[in-house]
Amino acid sequence: MKKKIISMVLTACLCFSLTACGGGSEEASSTGTAAQEDSADSGDTAEGADDAAQEDSTSGGLIKVGIINNDPNESGYRTANDADLKANFTEENGYDAQFAYSKKNDEQISSAQKFIQDGVDYLLISAADTAGWDSVLQDAQDQGTRVILFDRVIDADESLYEAAIVSDMEKEGETAVNWLKDQGLDEYNIIHLQGQMGTAAQIGRSAALDKAVEDEGWNIVTQQTGDWNADNAQQIVQSVIDSKDSFNVIYAENDDMAKGAVAALDKANISHGVDKDVIIMGFDCNKWALEELFNKNWNYDGQCNPFQSEYIMDVIDKLENGEALTEKKIIMEEKGFDASTITQEDVDQYGIG
């Protein structure tokens, strides 16, 4: 609908225009004559109201977003991920964003239901667990709330969400395991420190090692969840040390658990890193972890990119403009770092924090 300048004294016409079109601020600038023309043609009226609503949502008002994430204190990766989202989903950028945090799936689902009831336009989810989301995603779709997954995939029909901006956790694990194979050790005795069980990161990174153990005949000394936590990992490794079991590789599914493992080794005066007794492997690429690689105290670190907000905002922009998405799953490029080849430039460019 063409916008026309209305005289400020035509208050009655202004009120009539607002009532007839049911629009927002854009409709308030229509003349009484234009409103009458629209009323004569019901099709034009509906089209005009839709246009006005779209213009109001994309330019006049804030886009309401509910963001469900894991505990920001879970790890350096998660802290960076949360900070990235908060830095970009701001009123200045056109968003009214609310945040909810939990490492428990049922609590996250409850938060999702509340956001849907509150009428958010978009629901962004980094799921604590891959299962159990079908019902709440269907509720979101029924209410007109668009869902975008980030960081982690879930086991749900793709029709229930608009897009997933994620890391390829299986590929991360495969890249790490292939690196470990290439080390050509005489024997592989591995302490496997798993992340929170049931998460996409844990499933992908564990699956790659499990397959290599089966195919290559490697020995798993212990396989336990450290729940992404350094203290838990230190206790697990300390228990293995106390048991006198032999090991020469620690495969930790995040940097914090690798850090805890190293603390146990240091306490027992067991050497680790390049050309030492124990190979240390982590994931996430915290800056301090890459510095450990650079100083050859660790051997390998797999990248997991926490900076996803710009990818998400690009998807929202396209949806708001009525553009079709060409990809359902958007995979971020990631790499693995070797202590023998990492540079200070790599530390500065790829290190988180």
Stockholm file with secondary structure:
# STOCKHOLM 1.0

chainA/1-353         MKKKIISMVLTACLCFSLTACGGGSEEASSTGTAAQEDSADSGDTAEGADDAAQEDSTSGGLIKVGIINNDPNESGYRTANDADLKANFTEENGYDAQFAYSKKNDEQISSAQKFIQDGVDYLLISAADTAGWDSVLQDAQDQGTRVILFDRVIDADESLYEAAIVSDMEKEGETAVNWLKDQGLDEYNIIHLQGQMGTAAQIGRSAALDKAVEDEGWNIVTQQTGDWNADNAQQIVQSVIDSKDSFNVIYAENDDMAKGAVAALDKANISHGVDKDVIIMGFDCNKWALEELFNKNWNYDGQCNPFQSEYIMDVIDKLENGEALTEKKIIMEEKGFDASTITQEDVDQYGIG
#=GR chainA/1-353 SS CCCCCCCTTCHHHHHHHHHHHCCCTTGGGSCHHHHHHHHHCHHHHHHHHHHHHHHIIIIISCEEEEEEECCTTSCHHHHHHHHHHHHHSSGGGTEEEEEEECSSHHHHHHHHHHHHHTTCSEEEECCSSSSSCHHHHHHHHHTTCEEEEEESCCSSCGGGCSEEEECCHHHHHHHHHHHHHHTCCSCCEEEEEECSTTSHHHHHHHHHHHHHHHHHCCEEEEEEECTTCHHHHHHHHHHHHHHTCCCCEEEESSHHHHHHHHHHHHHTTCCBSTTSSBEEEEEECBHHHHHHHHTTSSCEEEECCCCCHHHHHHHHHHHHTTCCCSCSEEECCCCEEETTTCCHHHHHHHCBC
#=GC SS_cons         CCCCCCCTTCHHHHHHHHHHHCCCTTGGGSCHHHHHHHHHCHHHHHHHHHHHHHHIIIIISCEEEEEEECCTTSCHHHHHHHHHHHHHSSGGGTEEEEEEECSSHHHHHHHHHHHHHTTCSEEEECCSSSSSCHHHHHHHHHTTCEEEEEESCCSSCGGGCSEEEECCHHHHHHHHHHHHHHTCCSCCEEEEEECSTTSHHHHHHHHHHHHHHHHHCCEEEEEEECTTCHHHHHHHHHHHHHHTCCCCEEEESSHHHHHHHHHHHHHTTCCBSTTSSBEEEEEECBHHHHHHHHTTSSCEEEECCCCCHHHHHHHHHHHHTTCCCSCSEEECCCCEEETTTCCHHHHHHHCBC
//
